[in-house]
Amino acid sequence: MNWLRMQGTGTHAPHKFIFICRERIWRPAWLLPSLKPTGRSQGLSFRRGSVMNAGTAINNIYVPFSRSDYQLNNELSTEEREALSTGHKRTSALSQQGPLSSLLRPLQDIADRSGTSDRLVRIILPAVLAEIHRTGQPCWLWGSEKWLTLCQQHRSGRPLIAAFAFHLGPFTSPLSLPHHGAPSLYACAIYGREFFTQELNRLTDTLVSLGYKHQNQKNHLSALLGILMMMNGNPQLESFTTDLLWRAQNYHDRRIARTVGRVSYALAAMGIIKSPVRMRNYQEWHEKPTDNIAQPWVACCRRWRETSVLRPRSRESQYSFILRCGLWLAREHPEIREPSDWTMATCASFIAAVGRMKVDELSLGTARGVRRSSRSGEPMLPNSRAGFVYAVRRFMIDYENWGWGRLKFSPSRHLSTPDTPLFRQGVNPRVIDDPVWLKLVWASLNLRQEDLLSEIYYPLSMLQALAVIWTHAGLRQNELMRLTAGCIIPQTEDINRDDGSTIPAGTLCYLSVPAGKTSKAFVKPVSAVVKKYVDIWLAERPEEQAALTDERTGEKVRFLFQYRGKSVGRDIINRTVIPVLCARAGMPQKDSRGAITSHRGRASAVTALASVPQGMSLYELMQWSGHSSPQSTMHYIRIRPTQLAASFVKADRVAHMISVLIDHDPAAASLMGPATYYDLGDSFCTNPFWSSCPHRMACIGCDFNLPKQSAKGLLLESKASINRYLEEVPLTPDEKAIAEQDAEKSRTGSYKIDT
C-alpha cells in the first residue's frame, strides 16, 4: 500500500483519502490493512500547504506507524504454533489467509511502505517467522540481543529488520546497531521510501535554487538526511531544529560538518530555522596563555572582555594589549597585581617602556605556539605604540567607570598618548598608481568567464558587480559586503544644475550605503554603470535565500552579495576580485607603493574626484565618502606629482626674474640707452650690467647702489616716465645646481606635501 495522498481545495475543505495499491502479485487482498483516516489523537500529522521550490506540491504526508492499529498478542495460539512448525507452512502463509495473519500484518505493512524489494521481503519474513517459532514469542516481545542476532544473520536485510525493531521492538534508533551501513537505507525502511525521497527532493531543490549545482547533490545529502531523521525520531523537515543539526554534527565521526551546514542553509531558506548554522566548529579567536601573568590582572582583563561592547575584532585586539601589559608588569613591577595598584609613576614607566618596545618583545602566543612577525626585533611602529597606550587607557577608564575599583591617577591625563614621532599616528592612504588604477577600472567593465580562477565557484555576474562597485563607488570593504539587495535606486528625473545645464535621467543612480564605522546609513550618487551590472547579478541571484543578520546593526536583511544562503567572505575583494582584475589587465598585483588592496581602491576613487579640475568641494567629498569630519577627507586630497612639477616649472621661471625700472625720460638716457634701475628690495642698482655682475649679492656700499629712502630714490619712484619690467637673471653654477635638484624632487614626487 502506498502512502495516503491528501487532496483538498482549501484549508477547511474536506480531505479525501485515496489508497493506492502497489503491484504486488504475490500479496493477496486479505493482507491489506483495514486502515481508516485517523485524527490528531492517533498521531496523524497534516502538513502545511507549502510548495516545493521546484514548483511541485507536497503530496505525501507522514503517517506514523501505530501499534494500536494491530492486535498484538503476547502469546502464540495453538493454530499459530502449528502454522509456524515447518518452513513450507511459513512460506505458504505469505500468499494466503490463515492463522498467521495477525503476526504478518504489522510486518507486511512495515515492509510495504519501506520500499524493500519483493525478493528480499520473501527472504526476511520467513526468517522472522522461523525465529518466532524457535523462541516461542511474537517478535514484538524480543529483546535487543535477538534483533542484533537476526541482523548479523541477514546482512542484506538489515534495514528492513531495523525497521521491524524500530516500530515493534526496543530500539529507539537503528543508529545503535553495529555497522548499520547506509543511513539513507535505514531511514527509507523506517519512514517510507516515498516520504524520504520527497523530503530529499525538497532539500535538493532548495539548495539548487540557492545556487548549488544539481549534480551529485542527492548523493551528498541522502546519508545525512537519514541520520537526521533517525536522530530526530520524526522524518518531517519542519520538525528539524538547530540543536538537532549540532547533535548530528557531533555524533557522526565522518566528515559531514560541511554537509550539515549546507542542510542548515536549505532549512533557513525554507523558513524552518531562523538562520543558517556555522558548522565548521572552530574558534575565530584562540585563547591566549596567561601562565606568566598575575591572576588578579588576568581576571580583570577577562571581565573587561566579557563586559565590553566593542566590535569582536576590536575587543579581542585590545584584550591582547592589556594582557601584554600584564606581562610587562610581571617583569618590571611584580608587586602590581590589579589596576588599583597603579600609580602615576607606574603610568610614566609604562609609557617609557612602550616607547622603547620592540616587535614581539611581549608576545603572548596561543595554544598553537608563538607566531613570530617578519619584523621581529625591530622597533614597533608608531601606530602600534599608540594603540598599546590607548588600549590600556581605555581599560583603566572602564575599570573605574564600571565601579570595579578606584584609581590613584587620572587615565586621561597620565596615560595620554605622547605627541612625539614615536607615538604619532599618521593616516596615509596609498593611492594606486594612475595607469594601474585605470587598467583596473577597464578590467572591471570587461570581465569574461575565462578570466575567473579555476577554484572560484561564484558566478561571473556576482564577481563583476563586486568589481564595478569597488572601482566606481569608493566604499569600504565592510560597507560593500553589507549592501542589501535593494540598495540601487535609478535616477528617474532630470537634474537641473545651478549653471542652467541639465543632467538627463539615467546618467547616474543612487546607492544606499549601510551604517559604517564613521557614519550612519546614507545615499550617494554613483555612475549608472553600477546599476547595470548590479541588475545583471540580481537577475541571476537565487531568490530563495533566508534573510541574514547584519552584525553591525542587528537587523535581518537580504544581502546583495549573498550566495548559497550565506554572505560572501569578507576577504573576497583582496583574495578573489583583485587577482581576477589584475589577471584580466595583464599586470601584477602590486604597484610602486606595494600590494593592491581593497582600501587602496577606495582611496583612489575618492582622490580621483578631488584631484580633477572643478572637482567636488571638501564638504561634498566628505559626504560622498561617508566621513564624519573634513579632517578625515583631507587625507585623500593629494596634489599629483605631475601637477606639482608643472606648477614648479611655472613658479621657477618667475622666481629667476627680477623687477627692473626703466626711465624713458630722454634727459636720463645715456650712451647705453634708457636708464635702468634693478629693484633689490631696499635699494636700486643703477648698473645696467647688474645681471652679469659677479658681486650682485653684495650691493650695499657699491657705488651703483641707490637707497629707496634717499631723496633721489623717492624721486625716481614718483617719475611718470618710469615703467616696471621683469628680466630673467642667469644663474651662477651653485644656484643652477640647487635649482636642478629642486626640479628633480618635484618631478619624482619626493617632496612631502602638507595637507
Summary of the structure (lengths in Angstrom):
residues: 755
radius of gyration: 42.2
end to end distance: 83.9
largest distance: 158.2
contacts: 2115
relative contact order: 0.05
helix: 47%
strand: 10%
